[in-house]
Amino acid sequence: MKTQGLHLLTPGAEGIVYALYAEGSIRRRLLDMGLTEGCHVRCLLESPGSDMRAYLIRGALVSIRKKDAEKILIYLPEQEDEEGRT
Amino acid sequence: MKQKALHNPDKTVALLGNPNVGKSTVFNSLTGLNQHTGNWPGKTVESAYGIYTYRQKKFALIDLPGTYSLVPHSAEEEVSRDYILCENPDAVIVVCDATCLERNLNLLLQTMEISPRVVLCLNLMDEAKRKGVYIDTKALSRRLGIPVIPTTARKKQGLTELKEQVDKICCGNGTVKVPGSLRDILDQKGYSGATCGDAAVTDLYREAEEICKETVRFQGVPPYEKGLTADRFLTGKWTGIPTMLILLLFVLWLTIFGANYPSQLLSRLLFSLEEPLYSLLSALSLPDFLIKPLVFGMYRVLAWVVAVMLPPMAIFFPLFSLLEDLGYLPRVAFNLDGCFQKCNACGKQALTMCMGFGCNAVGVTGCRIIDSPRERLIAILTNCFVPCNGRFPTLISIITMFFIVGSGGALSSFLSALCLTLVILAGIGMTFLCSKILSKTLLSGLPSSFTMELPPYRPPQVGKILVRSLLDRTLFVLGRAVSVAAPAGLVLYLLANVTLGGASLLSHLAVLLDPFARLFGMDGIILTAFILGFPANEIVLPIAVMAYLSQGTLTELGDITALRQILVDNGWTQLTALCTMTFSLMHWPCSTTLLSIRKETGSTKWTVLGFLIPTLAGFTLCFLIANGYRLLSLML
């Protein structure tokens, strides 16, 4: 499985969480927001200074700093989107 | 927790939920208490409680802090978890956002591990319908084993059913969920370690995912796409920050333009009441030496403050609340985080800065949303570089008198708004500078991580906001005018009319400070006014004007040209105006703010610094401006 940092995901791209290397309170915060192993993440927005991006995590829009996103490993999905869509 | 013993309720119900799910709306709708609801994360940092009656029973409703989880690694989570475990409420209502159920289920499932009597309040059903999210509430209820009540709290729908189910569950035994891996962690006293509970949370989310797959259907455009175009524009590379500036300019322009006429009306009205007031007090046979300070000191300053402060506040605050309710402010933090990162501070400081526009004391208290103590201090100490509503009228008046030509029509209001925007930008620039300096010296440390939820845009409840804001602000301004401005007016009258050795106390003070003040482009009276304006910033200009007039009384404000004449007659130039504005922007915090700093930091050292930092910044800048200007005019 080829993994990469979340920070490499550009707006519009999607990935699946492989592992969290962030430590401390940010780790807890990200877990609480639902960024667990196997979770689908889609990058939606980028800040004007390109230092922060907003991701769709379990239905909510969460902003994560670039240097924190570097510590989140994801892999790209082979298949298409979520099920459950009519 | 506090209190409720006084009301002797029959049952106690706890209210829990993620930030931004409308928990406060549910709380207000059930209890009728007036609590301010904002649309950004972490706003409800304190708990509150209220009472509602149902079927002749009294229910005490405890509003616990908005939190994403009960695993205690922050004060809010600890409060919520402790309350449920220790106080053992008769029921717990977990409010969830129907448009974002999967993420919200984490908290619900955790709550079900430590409380047997849980009710799920599925709120924002109108939003869900709008976004094509359909939830099978019966299947959900079966799957979870607890009552599920769909509600739209802001339209007051579903609340009776909620009260009914809460009543039922309070009287029953409830179902205990089989405790999962999180139970042990939740049972621990105090904060839990950093990495424990990973597997447990992952399991919970897996369960949440499954539950949602079974019960939630999406139709049409995925929910996140609504509002995405707006977001792309508001946070775009070339559009994000200009939009912010234009919005600020627009809000300020509306405030200045809209407040013009009402201010004039109010001042004419209030000043016209002076004569009758004087006559009334004379008729009561009060001695002259008592009436004069009351009417010409106390009442005049009170009248000025109300006339000058009320209209702008009554316009600015509702506009600001509308933006807040819409959900725009977290986007501001998103856009500005880069700048704050460079200063080793937190992006949430953008939010506390916005709060500071209204009132610096509120901004300081609002710094609680910043987790890192170091970054919180930076935000607290630099908050008063953003001018509060009390300083707006002073700044606007000076701009109008000395920098704008024109009478108050739309164009001159626009130019005034432009100048005020520039002043505010200067304040924001100074915030960044001081934050950077602080983070390199007294408050150095590693930049902490920062993540924030951007809530979806929700149509603001315009009518409700306008009414509540208007009422709120009117009461606030009147309250402040009576408690601060009136006594200050009295004190000023006495200082100006009590003579000692041939001159009034006021002129002694002004003469003493004059040489010092001149170094900074101001004069003794201006500096005295700032000093006496310590209780509240809005009285600075009235004090200065009153002091200039030798008897120490204030003539009618209505005519701004007359006011300008008084100042010019007393030596004001554009340089004086510029330096006074600069000092108004950067000087010691008002007494309320200073008290808030003391309360939030719990330390005298930081309070003193909170006093010194803006003061030094102000003096330095004024010194540079005044002497730079003088130097230049000598050379040219």
Interface residues (C-beta under 8 A of the other chain):
Chain A: A22 E23 G24 S25 I26 R27 R28 R29 L30 L31 D32 M33 G34 T36 E37 G38 C39 R42 L44 L45 E46 S47 P48 G49 S50 D51 M52 A54 L56 I57 R58 G59 A60 L61 V62 S63 I64 R65 K67 D68 E83 G84 R85 T86
Chain B: Y68 S69 V71 H73 S74 T99 C100 L101 E102 R103 N106 A194 T195 G197 D198 V201 T202 Y205 R206 A208 C212 K213 V216 R217 F218 Q219 P222 P223 Y224 L228 D231 R232 T235 G236 K237 W238 G240 I241 P330 F334 N335 D337 G338 C339 Q341 G347 D371 S448 S449 F450 T451 M452 E453 L454 P455 P456
